[in-house]
Amino acid sequence: MECLKEHNAEVAALFEAGYHVIRRTDQYWAGISSDLAIEQALMRSIKTTGGLTRGRGMSESQRALWILSMPDCAEVNNAMMSFTGTKFYSSDQHKEDGVSRKKRDTKDTMIFASFLEERNPFIEEEGMRNIETGVSATSDVNADRAKDIGLGILKSMEGKCVSDFTFKRKHQAITLQDKPICVNVEPEIATIDPQLLFQRFIVAADSIYEDKSEIFSYELSSQPSSMFDSSGFMRAASKSTLADAIWNLGDCNTEYTDTVYSYVVDGGSLMHKIPWKSGLTFGEICKRYVDSVKCNGPNSVVVVFDGYVSGPDTKDAMHLKRTKGIFGTKVTFTETTPFMSKKELFLANNENKQNFIEMLSKKMHSNGIQTKHASADADVLIAKTAVESSISHPTILLGEDTDLLVLLLYYYTVGSNNLIFKPNHDKKTKSKIWDINKTKVVLGQDMCKVLPIIHAISGCDTTSKLYGVGKVATLKKFIDSPILKELGVPLEGLDILRYKKFANRVLTCKEVIQIHTLPPTTETAAYHSLRAYFQVQTWIGGEEIDPCDFGWLIVNGKLMPIKTTRQPAPQRLLSIIRCNCKTNCDTRRCTCRKHGLECNIACGECRGQSCMNSRHGDIDVEADELFSDSS
């Protein structure tokens, strides 16, 4: 159309004179463009289901018949209106000038203005965000440069054959989506299976060490398998088993009376209690939390929330394991912002969680509910708040975590007002309701003082579980062995114990020995003990200490546990794990020959018996069974 005047001046003049407009009547607003007239009149029947062609195509004669019949159809239509005494008229007034349309337009304009007032799209920001959901764009979002990206793709196609050109995903425009972000905090080097590596070390050591006990001071694996799982994270303990073991020691159940109780609520447990429905505003979600807390009655209520600091924390590793390294995108929101994501993804972002807690706290304050905020993990503050409340009033603590039970038993003073610990969930669900005073009497003052140590050393959110050693056995050992409550006494080390366990199982077990069933090395256990000590000091309010001095190190801004600083095995073993020669192992390309060692049963092809770098002989049956793949 822009070039029409140059290419066809006569047609352009007709267009400028208004001849492109088609009028069905002489009314002022009745004119429509020619292409719209074609769509509304000629093409309407073709676009119906089946249409004029009924899916079979249309010949030239059919098209002519259809067009010529349209005036007759119009006459039939007029005759029908005359016969029925009805007439259809179009208003002289434009539809947009009607009173109802103006009211609707005004209402929609005010909604739009209110929306933009709360979500100002014109503020200066470094990145992009969705002004409806508040989701912030990541640095890789480039949808604002879609035209440049498209032109770049077209340029890359120049001079290339169609069959040879392929579109690459990395060159496409990336849009803003509310999707999780995967963050690789501690990249792991691809390693061989720990069990297979252990088997190869043991087989290789047969031909090097007369006394194999000395190699058991090394993990003989790519990581300490007794305390870390195959993904590299700390083994998770079942914390509830400690509560079950304490419950079974005696009568710990409570008996309700008509006493008026004060309430302390674990904010973390409360956050997970209420489901979030997509489409609700954040203000409506906050109201649901307030209503849930107020259902406890007009009693005094204190809600204690965790704090989510931006710096490294000892729970970073646990959070990474739970979320599998997925972090939700940052969302900017107000009370009127609709929630359009998933609750888990939204709360996976610490900044989102902290901002929501602040909004929820303001809502609770306006409804007469007191709140407290911890600087980091709130377990200690929750327990202390409940214990302090029990000094003056009978108190109920609503929470779920075994950590809270351990801390209540540590801090509570026998003889105070009744302190009850119960889960914060539906009354229909059967659960344990603890009387802390009775439980502390059953367990004993001395055991309550060492309970944080038992909990930390046997595995909690910041420490590993030792494979095969549960919390029930640990508690029983502390109760039955008073020596464990005193200072440690000199005994043979863990390294010797590892070897003895291994040697005993070689003689008695019919199955392959699993590396993770052996005790950890001395160094691995030392780092575990340091982390347990740090956690106990955090719980009991001990000295301020640096976690990096107690088994932690900072990796990409997050605290990660130090597994061990020793290499997996002695250097002699590391250099001759195996060879995989396809030939006769008669050159220095053979890893075993290069290091001056004979091939052994761990080698991939020769198996230490059919090459020039081995002693010829029968395969030792026990060694072959030891090297077999574990199921």
ZIDA-V741984 format. One record per residue. N is the residue number from 1. RES is the residue in one small letter. PSI is psi in whole degrees, 0 to 359 (999 if undefined). OMEGA is omega in degrees with one decimal (NA if undefined). D_FIRST is the distance of its C-alpha to the first C-alpha in Angstrom with 2 decimals. Layout:
[[N RES PSI OMEGA D_FIRST] [N RES PSI OMEGA D_FIRST]]
This chain:
[[1 m 325 179.8 0.00] [2 e 328 -177.9 3.82] [3 c 7 -175.0 5.41] [4 l 322 -178.2 4.94] [5 k 326 -179.8 7.98] [6 e 321 -174.2 9.82] [7 h 327 -177.8 9.63] [8 n 85 -174.9 10.04] [9 a 326 -177.5 11.18] [10 e 314 178.7 12.99] [11 v 322 178.8 10.40] [12 a 321 179.0 8.39] [13 a 321 177.8 11.94] [14 l 320 177.8 12.66] [15 f 315 -179.5 9.96] [16 e 332 178.3 11.36] [17 a 357 176.5 14.75] [18 g 12 -176.9 14.38] [19 y 1 175.7 14.58] [20 h 354 -178.4 12.34] [21 v 135 177.2 15.36] [22 i 130 -178.2 18.32] [23 r 128 175.5 21.77] [24 r 329 176.8 24.81] [25 t 179 179.4 27.13] [26 d 13 178.6 27.38] [27 q 156 -171.2 27.69] [28 y 320 -175.1 25.70] [29 w 14 -172.5 24.13] [30 a 354 -176.9 23.68] [31 g 136 174.9 20.01] [32 i 158 -179.4 17.66] [33 s 160 -175.4 14.14] [34 s 319 -178.9 14.20] [35 d 325 177.4 13.73] [36 l 325 177.2 16.50] [37 a 320 177.8 18.62] [38 i 317 -179.8 18.53] [39 e 316 -174.2 19.62] [40 q 331 -174.5 22.32] [41 a 295 -172.5 23.69] [42 l 321 -172.0 23.19] [43 m 352 -172.9 23.04] [44 r 313 -176.8 25.71] [45 s 330 178.4 28.71] [46 i 326 -175.9 27.40] [47 k 355 176.4 26.96] [48 t 166 -178.3 30.54] [49 t 121 -174.9 33.31] [50 g 316 177.1 33.95] [51 g 193 -179.8 31.38] [52 l 326 -174.3 31.53] [53 t 340 -175.2 32.19] [54 r 32 177.5 34.83] [55 g 9 -175.4 33.82] [56 r 1 -176.0 34.84] [57 g 173 -176.5 31.60] [58 m 131 177.2 30.63] [59 s 171 -179.5 31.38] [60 e 321 -180.0 29.63] [61 s 324 178.3 32.49] [62 q 319 179.0 32.20] [63 r 318 179.4 28.54] [64 a 317 179.7 29.43] [65 l 320 -178.6 32.41] [66 w 315 -178.1 30.49] [67 i 317 -178.0 27.84] [68 l 336 -178.7 30.59] [69 s 348 -176.1 32.78] [70 m 318 175.9 30.43] [71 p 321 178.0 31.58] [72 d 321 178.2 35.14] [73 c 321 178.2 34.56] [74 a 320 178.2 33.34] [75 e 321 176.8 36.54] [76 v 320 179.2 38.63] [77 n 316 178.8 37.10] [78 n 320 179.3 37.95] [79 a 321 178.9 41.44] [80 m 319 178.1 42.04] [81 m 320 179.5 41.17] [82 s 321 -178.4 43.48] [83 f 321 -178.0 46.24] [84 t 353 178.6 46.14] [85 g 26 178.8 45.83] [86 t 155 -179.7 42.75] [87 k 135 178.8 39.56] [88 f 127 -179.1 36.36] [89 y 154 172.3 34.72] [90 s 138 -178.9 31.77] [91 s 145 175.8 32.64] [92 d 338 -177.7 31.38] [93 q 139 177.5 31.06] [94 h 146 -177.6 28.08] [95 k 325 -178.3 29.18] [96 e 343 -179.6 28.50] [97 d 2 179.6 30.99] [98 g 154 -178.2 33.85] [99 v 314 -178.3 36.98] [100 s 321 179.3 37.05] [101 r 322 179.2 33.43] [102 k 319 178.0 34.15] [103 k 317 179.3 37.32] [104 r 318 179.4 35.59] [105 d 319 179.3 32.83] [106 t 316 179.2 35.61] [107 k 315 -179.9 37.59] [108 d 323 179.2 34.73] [109 t 319 179.8 33.90] [110 m 322 176.8 37.58] [111 i 316 -179.7 37.75] [112 f 318 179.7 34.76] [113 a 319 177.9 36.31] [114 s 321 178.7 39.67] [115 f 314 -177.9 38.23] [116 l 331 179.3 36.61] [117 e 322 179.9 39.80] [118 e 336 -176.5 41.87] [119 r 63 -173.5 39.38] [120 n 115 -179.6 37.92] [121 p 358 -172.8 34.90] [122 f 5 177.9 34.94] [123 i 154 -178.3 38.39] [124 e 119 178.9 38.82] [125 e 149 179.0 39.58] [126 e 323 -177.9 39.93] [127 g 189 179.0 38.62] [128 m 157 175.9 36.32] [129 r 157 174.5 37.47] [130 n 117 -173.5 36.41] [131 i 349 176.4 36.64] [132 e 305 -176.0 37.70] [133 t 343 -178.6 40.44] [134 g 2 -178.1 41.28] [135 v 129 179.8 41.28] [136 s 144 -179.4 41.02] [137 a 147 173.9 39.15] [138 t 172 -174.6 41.19] [139 s 339 -177.8 40.63] [140 d 356 178.2 38.97] [141 v 125 -175.8 36.05] [142 n 25 -178.2 32.90] [143 a 336 179.1 30.05] [144 d 346 178.4 28.80] [145 r 30 -175.5 28.10] [146 a 322 -179.0 26.33] [147 k 314 179.4 23.33] [148 d 321 179.4 25.81] [149 i 317 178.5 27.90] [150 g 318 178.0 25.10] [151 l 324 177.8 24.15] [152 g 321 177.6 27.87] [153 i 318 178.5 28.22] [154 l 321 179.8 25.46] [155 k 323 -179.9 27.24] [156 s 344 179.8 30.52] [157 m 346 -176.0 29.22] [158 e 133 175.6 28.53] [159 g 9 -178.6 31.06] [160 k 149 177.4 32.68] [161 c 142 -178.2 33.35] [162 v 319 -176.8 31.79] [163 s 340 -178.0 35.27] [164 d 342 -174.9 36.70] [165 f 137 176.4 34.22] [166 t 140 176.4 35.15] [167 f 131 -178.9 33.55] [168 k 138 -176.9 36.10] [169 r 326 -177.2 36.65] [170 k 345 -179.2 37.45] [171 h 359 -175.9 33.96] [172 q 163 176.0 32.18] [173 a 132 -179.3 30.99] [174 i 122 -177.1 33.85] [175 t 165 177.1 33.12] [176 l 116 -180.0 35.47] [177 q 148 176.7 37.75] [178 d 80 -176.0 41.05] [179 k 156 -179.6 43.07] [180 p 155 177.2 46.45] [181 i 125 177.5 46.93] [182 c 126 -178.9 49.58] [183 v 120 177.8 51.69] [184 n 96 -173.1 54.21] [185 v 317 -179.3 56.88] [186 e 88 -177.5 59.68] [187 p 129 180.0 58.47] [188 e 133 174.8 61.18] [189 i 135 179.9 61.93] [190 a 120 -176.0 61.92] [191 t 165 176.6 65.64] [192 i 157 178.3 67.86] [193 d 130 -176.1 69.07] [194 p 320 -179.2 71.83] [195 q 317 179.7 74.28] [196 l 321 178.6 73.85] [197 l 318 178.0 74.19] [198 f 315 180.0 77.40] [199 q 320 -179.5 78.85] [200 r 321 177.5 78.18] [201 f 316 -177.5 79.77] [202 i 316 -179.8 82.87] [203 v 318 -179.9 83.28] [204 a 326 -177.9 82.77] [205 a 337 -179.2 85.27] [206 d 326 -176.4 88.01] [207 s 1 -176.5 88.42] [208 i 315 -173.0 88.22] [209 y 128 173.3 90.00] [210 e 319 177.4 93.48] [211 d 102 -175.5 93.07] [212 k 352 -176.9 89.63] [213 s 332 -177.2 90.14] [214 e 336 -179.7 88.92] [215 i 348 -178.3 85.39] [216 f 2 168.9 84.99] [217 s 352 173.7 84.51] [218 y 157 -179.2 80.99] [219 e 335 -177.3 78.46] [220 l 32 -179.3 78.21] [221 s 164 -178.7 74.66] [222 s 342 177.4 71.24] [223 q 163 178.8 71.72] [224 p 94 -171.7 74.47] [225 s 338 -179.3 73.95] [226 s 340 -177.6 76.56] [227 m 348 -179.6 74.50] [228 f 138 -178.4 70.90] [229 d 182 -174.3 69.00] [230 s 337 179.1 67.05] [231 s 355 178.7 63.84] [232 g 358 178.7 65.71] [233 f 159 177.6 65.98] [234 m 141 177.1 69.30] [235 r 132 -176.9 70.95] [236 a 134 177.5 70.52] [237 a 153 173.2 73.67] [238 s 96 -173.0 74.05] [239 k 331 -176.5 74.98] [240 s 339 179.9 75.95] [241 t 331 176.5 78.92] [242 l 317 177.4 80.65] [243 a 319 178.8 80.39] [244 d 320 -179.7 81.72] [245 a 319 178.2 84.65] [246 i 318 -179.2 85.58] [247 w 324 -176.7 85.29] [248 n 355 180.0 87.76] [249 l 336 -177.7 90.37] [250 g 194 -178.5 91.49] [251 d 106 179.6 90.60] [252 c 0 -175.8 87.41] [253 n 153 -179.0 86.08] [254 t 160 175.6 85.87] [255 e 116 -178.2 87.25] [256 y 144 173.5 85.23] [257 t 183 179.3 87.10] [258 d 10 -178.9 86.20] [259 t 144 175.4 85.76] [260 v 122 -176.1 82.70] [261 y 148 165.8 80.71] [262 s 152 -176.0 78.34] [263 y 137 168.9 75.26] [264 v 130 -174.2 73.66] [265 v 131 173.4 70.40] [266 d 112 -177.0 68.98] [267 g 326 179.0 65.37] [268 g 316 176.9 64.26] [269 s 321 179.0 65.67] [270 l 321 -179.0 64.13] [271 m 322 -176.8 60.64] [272 h 348 -175.6 60.82] [273 k 318 -172.5 62.42] [274 i 125 175.2 59.52] [275 p 148 178.0 56.55] [276 w 127 177.4 53.04] [277 k 133 178.4 50.58] [278 s 135 -179.4 46.88] [279 g 336 175.6 45.13] [280 l 149 174.0 48.10] [281 t 162 179.4 47.75] [282 f 329 175.7 50.04] [283 g 320 178.5 51.96] [284 e 324 176.9 52.72] [285 i 317 177.6 53.86] [286 c 320 -179.8 56.18] [287 k 325 177.9 57.62] [288 r 320 177.1 58.56] [289 y 316 -180.0 60.54] [290 v 315 179.5 62.25] [291 d 323 179.3 63.23] [292 s 319 179.8 64.61] [293 v 320 -176.8 66.82] [294 k 346 179.1 67.97] [295 c 348 176.2 69.19] [296 n 354 177.7 72.25] [297 g 187 -177.1 73.45] [298 p 11 -177.2 74.25] [299 n 165 177.1 76.04] [300 s 130 -177.9 75.32] [301 v 132 174.0 72.42] [302 v 124 177.3 71.33] [303 v 126 -177.2 68.30] [304 v 122 -176.6 68.35] [305 f 151 170.9 65.13] [306 d 157 171.1 64.62] [307 g 140 -176.8 63.04] [308 y 92 -176.7 60.32] [309 v 156 -179.9 60.72] [310 s 341 -177.9 58.16] [311 g 180 -179.5 60.88] [312 p 149 -178.0 62.66] [313 d 151 -177.4 64.86] [314 t 348 176.9 67.47] [315 k 5 -179.5 65.56] [316 d 316 -178.0 62.50] [317 a 320 178.9 63.71] [318 m 319 179.0 64.31] [319 h 320 179.2 60.84] [320 l 320 -179.6 59.27] [321 k 319 -178.2 61.27] [322 r 319 -177.2 60.36] [323 t 355 -177.4 56.63] [324 k 37 177.2 56.59] [325 g 14 -178.6 54.86] [326 i 128 178.3 51.92] [327 f 131 176.1 50.85] [328 g 155 178.5 48.45] [329 t 154 178.9 45.63] [330 k 137 -179.1 46.25] [331 v 127 173.5 45.15] [332 t 121 -172.6 44.83] [333 f 159 172.1 45.87] [334 t 183 -178.7 47.41] [335 e 333 -177.9 49.34] [336 t 358 179.4 46.22] [337 t 130 178.1 44.31] [338 p 142 176.8 44.09] [339 f 116 -173.3 45.80] [340 m 11 -176.0 43.41] [341 s 202 171.7 45.22] [342 k 143 -176.7 48.59] [343 k 317 -176.8 51.75] [344 e 319 -179.7 53.14] [345 l 321 179.6 50.07] [346 f 314 -177.6 49.85] [347 l 349 177.0 53.57] [348 a 343 176.2 53.47] [349 n 117 -175.3 52.02] [350 n 325 179.8 54.96] [351 e 319 175.0 52.89] [352 n 315 -177.0 51.39] [353 k 316 -179.6 54.90] [354 q 318 179.8 56.42] [355 n 323 178.5 53.79] [356 f 320 178.4 54.24] [357 i 319 178.0 58.03] [358 e 318 177.2 57.77] [359 m 316 -179.4 55.65] [360 l 322 179.0 58.11] [361 s 317 178.0 61.08] [362 k 320 178.9 59.81] [363 k 320 179.9 59.36] [364 m 319 178.6 62.90] [365 h 319 -180.0 64.41] [366 s 346 177.7 62.99] [367 n 17 174.7 64.75] [368 g 21 179.1 68.09] [369 i 125 -179.5 67.88] [370 q 143 177.8 69.09] [371 t 153 173.6 67.32] [372 k 151 -178.0 68.34] [373 h 125 175.2 66.31] [374 a 159 178.0 67.73] [375 s 333 177.5 66.58] [376 a 241 178.1 66.05] [377 d 136 -170.8 67.67] [378 a 2 -173.6 69.18] [379 d 314 -178.6 72.04] [380 v 315 -180.0 74.76] [381 l 322 178.1 73.56] [382 i 311 -178.5 73.36] [383 a 315 -179.9 76.89] [384 k 321 178.6 78.36] [385 t 318 179.3 76.74] [386 a 318 -179.8 78.26] [387 v 317 178.1 81.66] [388 e 322 178.2 81.76] [389 s 325 -178.3 80.88] [390 s 344 177.8 83.71] [391 i 323 -176.9 86.23] [392 s 334 -177.4 85.89] [393 h 147 168.5 84.30] [394 p 136 -169.3 84.12] [395 t 144 173.0 80.70] [396 i 126 174.7 78.32] [397 l 122 177.9 75.86] [398 l 113 -179.3 72.86] [399 g 177 -174.7 71.54] [400 e 332 -164.3 71.32] [401 d 139 174.6 72.02] [402 t 331 176.8 75.38] [403 d 321 -179.5 75.07] [404 l 320 177.8 75.65] [405 l 316 179.5 78.79] [406 v 316 -178.2 80.18] [407 l 324 176.6 79.56] [408 l 316 179.1 81.01] [409 l 331 178.9 84.18] [410 y 315 -172.2 84.39] [411 y 336 -173.4 83.96] [412 y 142 177.5 85.59] [413 t 122 -180.0 89.13] [414 v 134 -179.0 91.47] [415 g 348 176.1 92.80] [416 s 178 175.9 89.66] [417 n 162 -176.0 88.06] [418 n 133 177.0 86.58] [419 l 119 -176.7 83.40] [420 i 137 176.9 81.41] [421 f 119 -177.6 78.62] [422 k 153 179.3 76.46] [423 p 150 -179.5 73.06] [424 n 67 177.3 70.10] [425 h 186 -173.5 68.95] [426 d 142 -178.7 69.45] [427 k 337 -178.8 73.04] [428 k 338 -178.7 72.99] [429 t 124 -179.3 72.78] [430 k 132 -177.6 76.26] [431 s 168 178.8 76.81] [432 k 134 174.8 79.49] [433 i 112 -169.2 80.33] [434 w 135 165.9 82.32] [435 d 106 -172.1 85.18] [436 i 324 179.8 85.08] [437 n 312 179.9 88.65] [438 k 321 -179.2 90.11] [439 t 321 -179.7 88.00] [440 k 326 176.6 89.22] [441 v 318 179.6 92.81] [442 v 316 -175.4 92.35] [443 l 327 -178.9 90.80] [444 g 146 -177.3 93.07] [445 q 318 -177.2 92.47] [446 d 318 -179.8 92.80] [447 m 326 178.2 90.30] [448 c 330 179.5 87.78] [449 k 329 -180.0 88.00] [450 v 359 -178.5 87.20] [451 l 319 175.5 84.59] [452 p 325 178.6 81.65] [453 i 315 179.1 83.04] [454 i 316 -177.3 83.32] [455 h 317 -177.0 79.76] [456 a 318 -174.5 78.29] [457 i 334 -179.5 80.31] [458 s 1 174.0 79.56] [459 g 121 175.0 75.80] [460 c 201 -177.0 73.50] [461 d 337 -176.0 69.89] [462 t 3 178.5 70.64] [463 t 161 -177.2 73.29] [464 s 154 166.9 73.64] [465 k 137 174.9 75.65] [466 l 124 -174.8 78.28] [467 y 129 176.5 77.90] [468 g 356 180.0 80.68] [469 v 106 -177.4 81.99] [470 g 174 -178.8 81.00] [471 k 327 179.5 81.51] [472 v 313 179.3 84.26] [473 a 322 179.5 86.35] [474 t 315 178.7 85.75] [475 l 316 -180.0 86.90] [476 k 321 179.8 89.93] [477 k 320 178.5 90.86] [478 f 322 -179.4 90.77] [479 i 319 -174.8 92.88] [480 d 343 -175.2 95.44] [481 s 91 -178.6 95.64] [482 p 337 -177.2 96.68] [483 i 334 -180.0 96.58] [484 l 342 178.7 92.77] [485 k 350 -178.9 92.95] [486 e 186 178.4 94.84] [487 l 153 179.6 93.99] [488 g 150 178.7 93.17] [489 v 151 -178.5 96.09] [490 p 126 176.0 96.10] [491 l 173 175.3 95.36] [492 e 148 -172.1 94.18] [493 g 171 178.6 90.53] [494 l 329 -178.5 87.51] [495 d 318 176.7 87.24] [496 i 322 178.6 90.67] [497 l 321 177.2 89.78] [498 r 314 -178.2 86.65] [499 y 318 -179.4 88.78] [500 k 320 177.5 91.45] [501 k 318 -179.5 88.89] [502 f 311 -177.6 87.40] [503 a 321 -179.9 90.81] [504 n 321 -178.7 91.96] [505 r 330 175.7 88.92] [506 v 323 -177.7 89.27] [507 l 331 -171.6 92.78] [508 t 332 -174.2 92.06] [509 c 143 175.1 88.44] [510 k 351 -178.3 87.46] [511 e 169 178.1 83.75] [512 v 138 -179.7 81.67] [513 i 123 -179.9 82.10] [514 q 131 -176.0 78.90] [515 i 325 -175.6 78.30] [516 h 350 178.4 77.08] [517 t 350 178.0 80.41] [518 l 152 177.7 82.33] [519 p 158 177.3 82.91] [520 p 164 175.2 80.74] [521 t 168 -179.3 82.07] [522 t 317 -177.3 83.86] [523 e 317 178.6 80.94] [524 t 317 178.7 78.37] [525 a 327 179.4 80.74] [526 a 316 177.8 81.28] [527 y 322 176.6 77.57] [528 h 318 179.4 77.47] [529 s 323 177.9 80.49] [530 l 318 178.7 78.87] [531 r 321 177.6 75.79] [532 a 319 178.3 78.09] [533 y 317 179.6 80.09] [534 f 318 -179.6 76.99] [535 q 320 178.4 75.86] [536 v 318 177.9 79.35] [537 q 324 176.8 79.45] [538 t 320 -178.2 76.11] [539 w 317 -173.2 77.53] [540 i 3 178.2 80.90] [541 g 39 -179.5 79.65] [542 g 202 -176.5 81.36] [543 e 152 176.3 80.78] [544 e 117 -177.2 77.33] [545 i 158 -178.5 76.64] [546 d 123 -179.5 73.78] [547 p 333 179.8 72.39] [548 c 346 175.1 71.81] [549 d 359 -174.6 75.62] [550 f 55 170.5 76.08] [551 g 14 179.7 74.23] [552 w 155 172.0 70.60] [553 l 154 -177.6 68.14] [554 i 123 178.4 64.66] [555 v 116 -180.0 61.89] [556 n 42 175.5 58.32] [557 g 8 179.9 59.31] [558 k 148 179.1 61.15] [559 l 124 178.8 64.86] [560 m 146 -177.7 65.76] [561 p 141 173.0 69.30] [562 i 120 -178.0 71.22] [563 k 306 176.4 72.29] [564 t 155 177.8 74.69] [565 t 354 178.7 74.95] [566 r 154 175.4 77.05] [567 q 159 -173.7 75.68] [568 p 331 -176.0 75.75] [569 a 167 174.7 78.82] [570 p 152 -175.1 81.20] [571 q 326 -179.5 79.65] [572 r 324 178.3 81.75] [573 l 322 -179.1 80.22] [574 l 327 -175.5 76.67] [575 s 348 -176.9 76.92] [576 i 39 179.9 78.32] [577 i 313 178.7 76.65] [578 r 165 165.8 76.31] [579 c 163 -179.5 75.37] [580 n 43 -175.1 73.18] [581 c 138 176.9 74.34] [582 k 344 -178.3 73.54] [583 t 216 -170.7 76.40] [584 n 15 -179.9 80.08] [585 c 36 -176.0 79.77] [586 d 12 175.7 81.73] [587 t 172 -179.1 79.48] [588 r 1 170.9 78.47] [589 r 337 176.8 75.05] [590 c 123 -178.2 76.86] [591 t 319 -178.9 76.48] [592 c 311 179.9 80.00] [593 r 323 -178.9 81.68] [594 k 325 -179.1 79.73] [595 h 13 175.9 81.33] [596 g 28 -177.3 84.76] [597 l 153 177.2 84.79] [598 e 150 174.0 85.44] [599 c 151 -179.4 82.82] [600 n 185 -174.4 83.36] [601 i 344 179.5 82.36] [602 a 344 -177.1 79.10] [603 c 145 -170.4 77.73] [604 g 314 -173.3 74.92] [605 e 310 -172.4 76.14] [606 c 338 -179.6 79.79] [607 r 21 176.0 80.90] [608 g 18 -176.6 83.64] [609 q 343 -173.9 85.78] [610 s 37 179.8 84.26] [611 c 175 -178.2 83.52] [612 m 356 -177.3 85.46] [613 n 35 -178.7 85.01] [614 s 161 171.7 86.80] [615 r 131 -179.0 90.21] [616 h 133 179.7 90.59] [617 g 176 179.9 91.82] [618 d 149 177.3 91.11] [619 i 131 177.3 88.30] [620 d 123 -173.2 89.65] [621 v 315 -177.6 88.88] [622 e 320 179.3 88.64] [623 a 323 179.8 86.29] [624 d 321 177.2 84.08] [625 e 323 179.8 83.91] [626 l 326 -176.3 83.11] [627 f 352 -177.6 80.18] [628 s 148 -178.9 78.72] [629 d 138 177.7 75.30] [630 s 147 179.9 75.57] [631 s 999 NA 73.94]]
